[in-house]
Amino acid sequence: MSAIAPFFELGDLGPGAAIAAAVVIGIAFGWALERAGLGSATKLAGQFYLADLTVFKVMFSAIVTAMLGAYWLARFGVLDLAHVYVPDTYLLPQLAGGLLFGIGFVVAGLCPGTSCVAAATGRGDGLLVMLGMFAGVLGTGLAFGSISDFYASTARGSITLPQLLHVPYGVVVCAVVSMALIAFWLTKRFDRIPVGIHVGRGRAFAVAAALCGALAAFAGSPYRANHATVDVERLAAAVAHEEDHVTAVELAEWIRGRKPGLRVIDLRPAVEFETYHVPRAERIALESLGSTPFRATETIVLISGGGAHAAQAWVLLQALGHRQVYFLRGGLQEWIDDVMNPTILASASPRAMAEFKRVGEISRYFGGVPRIVDKLDPRPANSDASGDRSESSTSDAAAAIRRRGC
């Protein structure tokens, strides 16, 4: 995976190198904005009066270029889109924020990025806009307690247009490129740049974008989850050497020891997750697992009710190239039995008692109740021969732990 971007998310670019790359990219971006004249409030405000549409063309060109680049780099295996961060959508708060941003843009004639460019070149208006921006951020932080409910309202998750519209990614790419080219054609009537200047380059860009957009409509999904491969021999060796799973006690030790990069993924339905879940666990639906970003340095532990779904998810992540991934062998039921309710016979050997003492310390850390008993409880009637209990039995046991306050 070392040859695949994004390099920082996949662990191939350290924090120092990432900061250095960000500084270089930021300076280059600022230089490009200034060269394009986008540090001028007059030029930026001109788009609102249809007098100068440079900003519109620059931004739409950047959107199309980035979209096509991300799509085709991912399609050819150079970029793993599952590791590219997609911010969560909060419909009403973001609509309100967009409206406020637009009003500020019209009044000031500058946006946050171009205000930095203007300030860097010594323009007073850019400095004032930056000061206003920082004052707004400070004011929002101080008043956040009173607006936090609205801020978190109408959550839609990390959703993209293809997911929202239920259409293939390539079709959306083709549609956006078509919209951009039509928009560029319509803006010619408002364009005051003399005919002949940059026309050749503009036509070349339009032809290249149209070709890439049209091909995208038939090229399929850019996500690696749709084009994964399985190394059967390697997976078989991992299973044979029991390298595919962890025990509940091992997972508890990792959590208590704050193992770096540990991610505990609960695959159960939301209702069951809310009833009870392992500490530090996050819920991700099985169907969303393939598009979930994971870093190469992370250790992933998958949990399901009885272990079967987690084992299937293990195969999926292995096929996607993740190596430090395990599943909880007996599912949540094993966690309940071995961590929250560990038991041992009073007649057990001294060695077993010493081990149970260690397990008991771990259990009590998580609010468990270790017990020494004269005889073990019989297996529930709804458990199968392999030792796995039914989903309903696991849910009942989890609810019992929830009721006792753990």
GUVOBA-488413 format. One record per residue (C-alpha): x, y, z. Coordinates in steps of 0.1 Angstrom, whole numbers. Each point is the difference from the previous one (the first is absolute). Layout:
<recs>
REC     xx     yy     zz
REC      X      Y      Z
...
</recs>
This chain:
<recs>
REC     xx     yy     zz
REC      0      0      0
REC     30     23      2
REC     -4     10    -36
REC    -36     12      5
REC    -11     34     11
REC    -10     17     23
REC     34     -5     15
REC     -6     15     34
REC    -32    -20      6
REC     17    -32    -10
REC     30      7     23
REC     26      6    -28
REC      4     37      9
REC      8      9     36
REC    -13     31     18
REC     31     21     -7
REC      0     -8    -37
REC    -38      6     -1
REC      4     35     15
REC     28      8    -24
REC    -21    -11    -30
REC    -29     21     13
REC     21     31      2
REC     13     -5    -35
REC    -34     -7    -14
REC    -15     30     18
REC     26     24    -13
REC     -4    -13    -35
REC    -38      3      3
REC      3     36     13
REC     24      9    -28
REC    -24    -14    -26
REC    -29     20     14
REC     20     32      0
REC     12     -6    -36
REC    -36     -5    -11
REC     -9     33     16
REC    -22    -15     27
REC     16     20     28
REC    -20     30    -13
REC    -34      7     17
REC    -11     19    -31
REC      6    -30    -23
REC    -16    -24     24
REC    -31     21      5
REC     -4      4    -37
REC    -15    -35     -3
REC    -30     10     20
REC     -7     28    -26
REC      8    -23    -30
REC     28     25     -8
REC     30    -24      5
REC     -6    -38      2
REC     36     -9      6
REC     -7    -14     35
REC    -29    -22    -14
REC     22    -14    -27
REC     30     -6     22
REC    -20    -18     27
REC    -21    -21    -24
REC     33     -9    -19
REC     15    -10     33
REC    -30    -22      9
REC      0    -18    -33
REC     38     -5      0
REC      0    -13     36
REC    -31    -22     -6
REC     14    -16    -32
REC     35     -4     15
REC    -14    -17     32
REC    -23    -22    -21
REC     25    -13    -25
REC     30     -2     25
REC    -22    -21     22
REC    -13    -21    -30
REC     36     -8    -10
REC     10     -9     36
REC     22     30      7
REC    -24     16     26
REC    -21    -18     26
REC    -31     21      3
REC    -11    -19     31
REC     27     19     18
REC    -10     34    -12
REC    -20     18     27
REC    -36      8     -8
REC    -14     25     25
REC    -34     -7     16
REC    -31     18    -13
REC    -21     20     24
REC    -26     14    -24
REC    -15     30     18
REC     31     12     18
REC     20     -2    -32
REC    -27     19    -20
REC      1     27     26
REC     37      1      0
REC      1      2    -38
REC    -25     29      0
REC     22     18     26
REC     31     -7    -20
REC    -16     14    -32
REC    -11     32     17
REC     35      5     14
REC     15     -7    -34
REC    -23     27    -16
REC      6     26     27
REC     38     -5      3
REC      7    -11    -36
REC     24    -26     13
REC     -3    -36     13
REC     22    -16     27
REC     26    -12    -25
REC      2     31    -21
REC      1     22     31
REC     32    -17     10
REC     15      6    -34
REC    -11     37      1
REC     15      4     35
REC     32    -17    -10
REC      5     25    -28
REC     -6     30     23
REC    -36      8     -7
REC    -19     15     29
REC    -33    -14     -9
REC     14    -35      1
REC     14      5     35
REC    -34     14     12
REC    -19    -30    -15
REC     24    -24     18
REC     -4     18     33
REC    -38     -2     -5
REC      2    -37     -8
REC     20     -7     31
REC    -24     20     21
REC    -29    -20    -14
REC     18    -33      8
REC      6     12     36
REC    -35     12      4
REC    -14    -33    -13
REC     22    -19     24
REC    -11     21     30
REC    -37     -3    -10
REC      2    -36    -10
REC    -19    -13     31
REC    -31     18    -10
REC      1    -11    -37
REC     14    -35      4
REC    -35    -16     -4
REC     -5     18    -33
REC     36     -7    -10
REC     -6    -38      3
REC    -35      0    -15
REC    -11    -16    -33
REC     30    -23     -2
REC      3    -20    -32
REC     34    -17      5
REC     28     -1    -25
REC    -21     -1    -31
REC     10      7    -36
REC    -21      8    -30
REC      2    -35    -15
REC    -13    -14     34
REC    -27     26      2
REC    -12     -4    -35
REC      6    -38     -2
REC     18      2    -33
REC     35    -12     -9
REC     30     23      8
REC     10      2    -36
REC    -34     13    -11
REC      2     28     26
REC     36      9    -12
REC    -13      2    -36
REC    -30     21     10
REC     21     25     19
REC     25      3    -28
REC    -29      6    -24
REC    -14     27     23
REC     34     17      2
REC      5      1    -38
REC    -35     14     -6
REC      6     26     27
REC     34     10    -16
REC    -17      4    -33
REC    -28     22     14
REC     25     22     18
REC     16     11    -33
REC    -27     27     -4
REC     12     16     32
REC     37     -5     -6
REC     19     32     -7
REC     33    -17     -7
REC      9      7    -37
REC     -7    -29    -23
REC     30    -21     -8
REC     17      2     34
REC      4    -34     17
REC    -27    -14    -25
REC     23    -28    -11
REC      7    -12     35
REC    -37      4     10
REC    -11    -22    -29
REC     26    -26      8
REC    -12     -1     36
REC    -36     -3    -12
REC      8    -29    -23
REC     20    -19     26
REC    -26      5     27
REC    -28    -11    -24
REC     19    -31    -10
REC      8    -10     36
REC    -35      8     12
REC    -16    -21    -28
REC     23    -30      7
REC     -8      2     37
REC    -36     -7     -6
REC     10    -35    -11
REC     31     -6     22
REC    -18    -11     32
REC      6      8     36
REC     34     16     10
REC      0    -16     34
REC     24    -29      5
REC    -28    -19     19
REC    -16     -6    -34
REC     32    -14    -15
REC     16    -19     29
REC     19    -33     -4
REC      4    -28     25
REC     33    -19      6
REC    -16    -33     10
REC     33    -17     10
REC     10     29     23
REC    -35      1     16
REC      0    -38      5
REC     35      3     17
REC    -13     27     23
REC    -30    -21     10
REC     21    -31      5
REC     24     19     24
REC    -29     17     18
REC     12     34    -11
REC    -34     11    -10
REC    -16      5     34
REC      6     13     35
REC    -16    -12     33
REC    -22     23     21
REC     27      1     27
REC     26     10    -25
REC    -22     28    -13
REC     -7     11     35
REC     37      2      7
REC      5     21    -32
REC    -27     24     10
REC     12      4     36
REC     36      4    -12
REC    -12     26    -26
REC     17    -18    -28
REC     10     26    -26
REC    -21      1    -32
REC    -27    -24     14
REC    -34      2    -17
REC    -28    -22     13
REC    -27     -4    -26
REC    -35    -12     10
REC    -20    -14    -29
REC    -33     -5     18
REC    -32     19     -6
REC     -2     35     15
REC    -26    -11     26
REC     22    -28     13
REC     30     23      0
REC    -18     26     21
REC    -12    -26     25
REC     36    -11      7
REC     34      1    -17
REC     36     -5      8
REC     18     31     13
REC     16     21    -28
REC    -20    -19    -26
REC    -15     19    -30
REC    -29    -13    -20
REC      4     -5    -37
REC    -25    -19    -21
REC     14    -30    -19
REC    -11     15    -33
REC     19     32      7
REC     33    -17     11
REC     15     -1    -35
REC     -1     38     -3
REC     11      8     35
REC     35     16      2
REC     26    -19     21
REC     37      9      4
REC     26    -26     -7
REC     13      5     36
REC    -33     -8     16
REC     -9    -33     17
REC    -36     -9     -9
REC    -21    -23     22
REC    -34    -10    -14
REC    -29    -10     23
REC    -34    -15     -8
REC    -26    -17     21
REC     13    -36     -4
REC     32      4    -20
REC    -12    -11    -35
REC     -6     35    -15
REC     33     12     15
REC     18    -29    -17
REC    -16      8    -33
REC     10     37      4
REC     36    -12      8
REC      2    -16    -35
REC    -14     32    -16
REC     27     23     17
REC     27    -25     -8
REC    -10      0    -37
REC      2     38      1
REC     36     -2     12
REC     -3      6     37
REC     24    -22     19
REC     -4      9     37
REC    -36    -11      3
REC    -15    -26     23
REC    -35    -11     11
REC    -12     -8     35
REC     -1    -38     -1
REC    -33     -5     19
REC    -15     34     -7
REC    -16     22     26
REC    -11    -31     19
REC     36     -9      7
REC      6     35     13
REC    -30     -4     24
REC     10    -35     11
REC     38      5      4
REC      4     37      9
REC    -33     11     16
REC    -10    -33     16
REC     31    -22      4
REC     -5    -31     22
REC     22    -29     12
REC     -6    -31     20
REC     12      1     36
REC     17    -33     -7
REC     22     14    -28
REC     37     -5      0
REC     23     26     17
REC     13     10    -35
REC    -35      5    -13
REC     -8     20     32
REC     30     23     -6
REC    -11      6    -35
REC    -35      7     11
REC     14     26     25
REC     15     18    -29
REC    -32     -2    -20
REC    -19     12     30
REC     20     32      2
REC     -7      7    -36
REC    -37     -8      5
REC     -4     24     29
REC     17     27    -20
REC    -29     -1    -24
REC    -26     -4     27
REC     -2    -38     -2
REC     -9    -24     27
REC     24    -30      2
REC    -13    -29     20
REC     14    -32     15
REC    -28    -26      0
REC     -5    -36     11
REC    -15    -10    -34
REC     -2     17    -34
REC    -33     11    -13
REC    -14    -23    -28
REC      1     12    -36
REC    -32     18    -10
REC    -23    -22    -21
REC      2     23    -30
REC     38     -3     -4
REC     13    -21    -28
REC     27    -27      0
REC     28     25     -8
REC     -7     19     32
REC    -15     31    -17
REC    -33     12     15
REC    -28     14    -20
REC     -2     38     -6
REC    -30      3     23
REC     19    -17     28
REC     30     23     -5
REC    -24     30      0
REC    -16    -11     32
REC     34     -4     17
REC     11     34    -12
REC    -32     16     13
REC      6    -16     34
REC     34     16      2
REC    -15     33    -10
REC    -26     -3     28
REC     27     -6     26
REC     16     33    -10
REC     31    -12    -20
</recs>
